[in-house]
Amino acid sequence: MKKLLSAMMVAGAMAFASVTLVATPVAAQEAETLEAMEAEIEALLIANADDPDAFAAAVEAYVLAAGDAELAGDAVISVLTNPKSDAAREVLANNPGLKSAGGMGLGAAIAQIGLTNPTVAANMQAKVEASGDEGFQASVTQGSDASTGSTNEQAQQGSASDPNRDSTPETPVSPN
């Protein structure tokens, strides 16, 4: 019995060690990718230092085009709440509206992602809330609300502008 228990413990330890060895390179790769994304977001911030609207659009486009939108969102949150470079800190200090604009861009992206992947959108929103930055949180909410309102408005206009659209339900409301 002791031999069996010892064998199971050794096997379990080996299995755990192999999982740990595999997970470590993945985590390191993700950290490198996050750092690269943060550098790209900081470059967008600096390039659009005088144009908050352009920065908001750039953030939205960046997150939507990213292969990993959630990681891109992490990069945006990191840069806007705790920038690493002196240049990014200086730009945010000189134009506080950029932080709000970036939050609005992120919020718009989250709203669009939520249409196709609500889980990722919810995860991104939770990370915004975890940032603890109330002003940033408000701007993300504002961007999300504006994007959601715009999407709903477009859908309503699309249905109203099609005179041939039959709004009759496919099944009758009552059996009569």
C-alpha positions in Angstrom: 0.0 0.0 0.0 2.8 2.4 0.8 4.5 1.6 -2.5 1.2 2.4 -4.3 0.8 5.7 -2.4 4.4 6.6 -3.1 4.1 5.9 -6.8 0.9 8.0 -7.0 2.6 10.9 -5.2 5.7 10.7 -7.5 3.4 10.6 -10.6 1.3 13.5 -9.3 4.5 15.5 -8.6 5.8 14.8 -12.1 2.5 15.8 -13.7 2.4 19.0 -11.8 6.0 19.8 -12.7 5.3 19.3 -16.4 2.3 21.6 -16.2 4.4 24.2 -14.4 7.1 24.0 -17.0 4.7 24.4 -19.8 2.8 27.3 -18.1 5.9 29.3 -17.4 6.9 29.9 -21.0 3.2 30.8 -21.9 3.1 33.3 -19.1 6.4 34.8 -20.1 5.2 35.1 -23.7 2.0 36.7 -22.6 4.0 39.2 -20.5 6.2 40.1 -23.5 3.1 40.5 -25.7 1.5 42.7 -23.1 4.7 44.9 -22.9 4.7 45.2 -26.7 1.1 46.2 -26.7 1.6 48.8 -24.0 4.4 50.3 -26.1 2.1 50.5 -29.1 -0.6 52.1 -27.0 1.9 54.6 -25.6 3.0 55.4 -29.2 -0.7 56.0 -30.1 -1.0 58.2 -27.1 2.0 60.3 -28.0 1.1 60.5 -31.7 -2.4 61.8 -30.8 -1.3 64.0 -27.9 -3.2 67.0 -29.4 -6.3 65.2 -30.6 -8.3 63.2 -28.0 -11.0 62.2 -30.6 -8.3 60.6 -32.8 -6.8 58.9 -29.8 -10.2 57.5 -28.8 -10.7 56.2 -32.4 -7.2 54.7 -32.4 -7.7 52.9 -29.1 -11.1 51.5 -30.3 -9.6 50.3 -33.6 -6.5 48.9 -31.9 -8.5 46.8 -29.5 -10.9 45.6 -32.2 -8.1 44.6 -34.5 -6.0 42.8 -31.9 -5.7 39.0 -32.0 -6.3 39.0 -28.3 -8.8 41.8 -27.5 -8.7 41.1 -23.8 -4.9 41.5 -23.7 -5.1 44.6 -25.8 -7.6 46.0 -23.2 -5.2 45.1 -20.5 -2.5 47.2 -22.3 -4.9 50.2 -22.7 -5.9 50.0 -19.0 -2.2 49.8 -17.9 -1.1 52.7 -20.1 -4.0 55.0 -19.1 -3.9 54.2 -15.4 -0.2 53.7 -14.8 2.0 54.6 -17.9 5.5 53.2 -17.8 7.3 55.7 -20.0 8.1 59.3 -18.9 6.8 60.5 -22.3 3.4 58.9 -21.8 3.2 60.3 -18.3 4.0 63.8 -19.6 1.5 63.6 -22.4 -1.3 62.5 -20.0 -0.3 65.3 -17.5 -0.4 67.9 -20.2 -3.7 66.8 -21.7 -5.9 65.0 -19.1 -8.6 64.7 -21.7 -6.6 62.0 -23.4 -7.2 59.6 -20.5 -10.9 60.1 -20.8 -10.8 59.8 -24.6 -8.8 56.5 -24.4 -11.4 55.2 -21.9 -14.2 56.1 -24.2 -12.4 54.3 -27.1 -11.9 51.2 -24.9 -15.6 51.4 -23.9 -16.7 51.5 -27.5 -14.6 48.5 -28.3 -15.9 46.6 -25.3 -19.5 47.3 -26.4 -18.8 46.0 -29.9 -16.9 42.9 -28.6 -19.9 42.3 -26.4 -22.1 41.7 -29.4 -20.1 38.7 -30.5 -18.3 37.6 -27.3 -20.0 38.7 -24.2 -17.6 36.7 -21.9 -14.5 38.6 -23.2 -16.4 41.9 -22.9 -17.4 41.1 -19.3 -13.8 40.2 -18.5 -12.6 43.5 -19.9 -15.2 45.5 -18.0 -14.3 43.7 -14.8 -10.6 44.7 -15.4 -11.7 48.3 -15.9 -13.6 48.2 -12.6 -10.5 46.6 -10.9 -8.4 49.5 -12.0 -9.9 51.5 -9.1 -9.7 54.7 -11.3 -13.2 56.2 -11.1 -12.7 58.8 -13.8 -11.4 56.2 -16.2 -14.2 53.8 -15.3 -16.8 56.6 -16.0 -15.2 57.3 -19.4 -15.2 53.6 -20.4 -18.9 53.4 -19.4 -19.6 56.6 -21.4 -17.9 55.1 -24.5 -19.7 51.8 -24.1 -23.1 53.6 -23.7 -22.4 55.8 -26.7 -21.4 52.8 -28.9 -24.4 50.8 -27.7 -26.7 53.7 -28.4 -25.2 54.2 -31.9 -25.6 50.5 -32.7 -29.2 50.4 -31.6 -29.9 53.6 -33.5 -28.4 52.1 -36.7 -30.5 49.0 -36.3 -33.7 51.0 -35.9 -32.8 53.2 -38.9 -32.1 50.1 -41.0 -35.5 48.6 -40.2 -37.3 51.9 -40.8 -35.6 52.7 -44.0 -36.6 49.4 -45.6 -40.2 49.9 -46.8 -40.5 46.3 -48.1 -39.6 44.9 -44.7 -42.5 42.9 -43.3 -42.8 43.3 -39.5 -45.5 40.7 -39.2 -44.3 38.0 -36.8 -43.7 34.5 -38.3 -46.0 32.9 -35.8 -49.4 34.3 -34.7 -49.6 35.8 -31.3 -52.7 33.8 -30.4 -53.9 30.5 -31.7 -57.1 32.1 -33.2 
